[in-house]
Amino acid sequence: MRGRDRGVPEFISPTRGRLSFEEMFADITAYMNEEPEAEYKVIIGTDSQARDETVFVTAVIVHRVGKGARYYYQKQRRRKIESLRQKILFEASLSLNLAARLVDRLTWNGKVEPNVEIHLDVGRGGETRDLIREVVGMVTGSGFDAKIKPESYGASKVADKHTK
């Protein structure tokens, strides 16, 4: 049963189309099984755009280091969130929840725990600079590596591209 049939946001792959979590997971494992000796990095980042409502996009990038990548994204709509802090914390929590779910499934299926990075839409140059310590602490305290701008392309480039 596809994610949209259960009210759960589905994932979209630019090459495979609409996928449930299970279908996305199967595609990720098939991709990793194509070259099992390669080094992989799983990158998860969320960005949002507020208009009448807030649109959150969470991207999952599976990077075969030095040999390309594959990505998927999930779009969710919520009531408009005015508070920048609340929006950034919600973005981080969406990324963390999905990262935990993916790592759990990958390790349960016998894969070595992947190198996972959470890309946060915060940086030292903008109004989010005061939130860096809080959200990076949230991510590292959950056991994942955190990246901020300009290294957080999973959020600031990939996810951002689909918030429009």
Buried (B, 14 or more C-beta within 10 A) or exposed (E): EEBEEEEBBBBBBEEEEEBBBEBBBEBBBEBBEEEEEBEBBBBBBBBBBBEEEBBBBBBBBBBBEEEEBBBBBBBBEEEEBEEBEEBBBBBBBBBBBBBBEBBEBBEEEEBEEBBBBBBBBBBEEEEBEEBBEEBBEBBEEBEBBBBBBEEBBBBBBBBBEBBE
